[in-house]
Amino acid sequence: MATQSLGRELSNREFFIQRWEQEYPAFVRIFKALPANRLDYRPHPRSRSAGELVALLVSAQQSCIELCKSQKSVYSGLRWQEAGTFGTLAEMIAAYEGDHGTLVAQLYTLDDSSWNHQAWLIEGKQEILLKDTVGGLLWIALFDVVHHRGQLSTYIRPMGGRVPSIYGPSADDAG
């Protein structure tokens, strides 16, 4: 089991929900720290732009919502797709904030059986990239979005912004 809460051990599912909720504010702080007029910034031609990374993070959260919804059927899949156009930074932040509540509500609808239901990561036209459980794919998604949040945080200062606190103080924010 993951950790204790009020004297009892949390299930893997409960621990995941706790972690997702605890990571959420840092995502919003990073998004809001980005200079909105510099979303085209990329540190290297092969790197995603800041705007593409924000769109990717919005899209990943939406894919997690769909995974939670689809687990009730025989087929469960997390569709990996390049992030589409989500509009301005303010619109992407609003979508992320709204989708966060939707995802948390979906997570609370899962029971342990649903959490452990077989699922897979799909790209394009049903090309299976990875098989796991719903919970396993959600953990992978969390690790991936935290990784990309870290990547995005390294863009902020070169873009002319101030890096916010994530897990503790930054050189620009005492936390």
C-alpha positions as CSV (number, residue, x, y, z in Angstrom):
1,M,0.0,0.0,0.0
2,A,1.1,3.5,-0.7
3,T,0.8,5.7,2.5
4,Q,-1.3,6.2,5.5
5,S,-4.2,8.6,5.8
6,L,-6.0,9.0,9.1
7,G,-4.5,5.8,10.5
8,R,-5.3,3.5,7.5
9,E,-3.3,2.6,4.5
10,L,-4.4,4.1,1.2
11,S,-5.1,1.9,-1.8
12,N,-3.0,2.4,-4.9
13,R,-6.0,4.2,-6.5
14,E,-6.5,6.5,-3.5
15,F,-2.8,7.3,-3.4
16,F,-2.9,8.2,-7.1
17,I,-5.8,10.5,-6.6
18,Q,-4.0,12.2,-3.7
19,R,-0.8,12.6,-5.8
20,W,-2.8,14.0,-8.9
21,E,-4.5,16.5,-6.6
22,Q,-1.2,17.5,-5.0
23,E,0.6,18.0,-8.4
24,Y,-2.3,20.1,-9.8
25,P,-1.4,23.6,-8.3
26,A,2.2,23.3,-9.6
27,F,0.9,22.8,-13.2
28,V,-1.3,25.9,-12.9
29,R,1.6,28.0,-11.5
30,I,3.9,26.9,-14.3
31,F,1.3,27.7,-17.0
32,K,0.6,31.1,-15.4
33,A,4.3,31.9,-15.3
34,L,4.7,31.6,-19.0
35,P,4.8,34.9,-20.9
36,A,1.7,34.5,-23.1
37,N,3.3,36.4,-26.0
38,R,6.3,33.9,-26.2
39,L,4.5,30.5,-26.6
40,D,6.5,30.0,-29.8
41,Y,9.7,29.7,-27.7
42,R,11.6,26.4,-28.1
43,P,15.2,25.9,-26.9
44,H,16.1,23.8,-29.9
45,P,14.5,23.2,-33.4
46,R,13.7,19.6,-32.4
47,S,12.1,20.6,-29.1
48,R,8.4,21.3,-28.7
49,S,7.5,25.0,-28.3
50,A,6.2,26.2,-24.9
51,G,2.7,26.4,-26.4
52,E,2.9,22.9,-27.8
53,L,3.9,21.6,-24.3
54,V,1.0,23.3,-22.6
55,A,-1.3,21.9,-25.3
56,L,0.2,18.4,-24.7
57,L,-0.4,18.6,-21.0
58,V,-4.0,19.7,-21.6
59,S,-4.5,16.9,-24.1
60,A,-2.9,14.3,-21.7
61,Q,-5.3,15.2,-19.0
62,Q,-8.2,14.9,-21.4
63,S,-6.9,11.5,-22.5
64,C,-6.9,10.4,-18.8
65,I,-10.6,11.5,-18.5
66,E,-11.4,9.4,-21.5
67,L,-9.5,6.4,-20.1
68,C,-11.5,6.6,-16.9
69,K,-14.8,6.8,-18.8
70,S,-13.9,3.9,-21.2
71,Q,-12.9,1.5,-18.4
72,K,-16.5,0.5,-18.0
73,S,-16.5,-1.3,-21.3
74,V,-14.6,-4.4,-22.6
75,Y,-12.3,-2.0,-24.4
76,S,-10.1,0.4,-22.5
77,G,-7.5,2.5,-24.1
78,L,-5.6,5.7,-23.6
79,R,-5.3,7.3,-27.0
80,W,-1.9,9.0,-27.5
81,Q,-2.2,11.9,-29.9
82,E,-0.3,15.1,-30.6
83,A,-1.9,18.0,-28.8
84,G,-4.2,19.9,-31.0
85,T,-4.7,23.6,-31.1
86,F,-6.3,24.8,-27.9
87,G,-6.2,28.5,-28.5
88,T,-4.6,31.2,-26.3
89,L,-2.6,30.5,-23.1
90,A,-5.6,31.7,-21.1
91,E,-7.9,29.3,-22.9
92,M,-5.5,26.4,-22.3
93,I,-5.3,27.2,-18.6
94,A,-9.1,27.4,-18.4
95,A,-9.4,24.1,-20.2
96,Y,-6.8,22.5,-17.9
97,E,-8.5,23.8,-14.7
98,G,-11.9,22.7,-15.9
99,D,-10.7,19.3,-17.0
100,H,-8.9,18.8,-13.6
101,G,-12.3,18.7,-11.8
102,T,-13.7,16.4,-14.4
103,L,-10.8,14.0,-14.1
104,V,-10.9,13.9,-10.3
105,A,-14.6,13.2,-10.4
106,Q,-14.0,10.4,-12.9
107,L,-11.2,9.0,-10.7
108,Y,-13.6,8.8,-7.7
109,T,-16.0,6.7,-9.8
110,L,-13.4,4.0,-10.2
111,D,-13.4,1.1,-7.8
112,D,-10.5,-1.3,-7.4
113,S,-11.9,-3.6,-10.1
114,S,-12.0,-0.8,-12.6
115,W,-8.6,0.5,-11.5
116,N,-7.1,-3.0,-12.2
117,H,-9.0,-3.5,-15.5
118,Q,-6.8,-4.2,-18.5
119,A,-6.1,-1.2,-20.7
120,W,-3.7,-0.1,-23.4
121,L,-2.1,2.9,-24.9
122,I,-3.0,3.4,-28.5
123,E,-1.5,5.6,-31.2
124,G,-3.2,6.5,-34.4
125,K,-5.4,3.7,-35.9
126,Q,-5.4,1.3,-33.0
127,E,-1.6,0.7,-32.9
128,I,-1.1,-0.7,-29.4
129,L,2.0,0.9,-27.8
130,L,1.7,-0.4,-24.2
131,K,-0.6,-2.8,-22.3
132,D,-1.2,-2.3,-18.6
133,T,-4.1,-1.7,-16.2
134,V,-6.2,1.5,-16.1
135,G,-4.3,2.4,-12.9
136,G,-1.0,1.6,-14.5
137,L,-1.6,3.8,-17.5
138,L,-2.8,6.6,-15.2
139,W,0.5,6.4,-13.2
140,I,2.5,6.4,-16.5
141,A,0.5,9.5,-17.6
142,L,1.2,11.2,-14.3
143,F,4.9,10.6,-14.5
144,D,4.9,11.7,-18.1
145,V,3.1,15.0,-17.5
146,V,5.3,15.8,-14.4
147,H,8.3,15.2,-16.7
148,H,6.9,17.6,-19.4
149,R,6.0,20.1,-16.6
150,G,9.7,20.1,-15.6
151,Q,10.7,20.5,-19.2
152,L,8.3,23.5,-19.5
153,S,9.6,25.0,-16.3
154,T,13.1,25.3,-17.9
155,Y,11.6,27.4,-20.7
156,I,10.2,30.1,-18.4
157,R,13.4,32.1,-17.5
158,P,14.7,32.2,-21.1
159,M,11.3,33.3,-22.2
160,G,11.6,36.3,-19.8
161,G,9.4,34.9,-17.0
162,R,9.9,34.1,-13.4
163,V,10.1,30.4,-12.4
164,P,7.5,29.6,-9.7
165,S,7.9,27.3,-6.8
166,I,7.1,23.7,-7.7
167,Y,8.1,21.5,-4.7
168,G,9.9,24.2,-2.9
169,P,11.5,27.6,-3.5
170,S,13.0,28.5,-6.9
171,A,15.5,31.3,-7.6
172,D,12.6,33.5,-8.6
173,D,10.0,32.4,-6.0
174,A,10.6,31.8,-2.3
175,G,7.5,29.6,-2.2
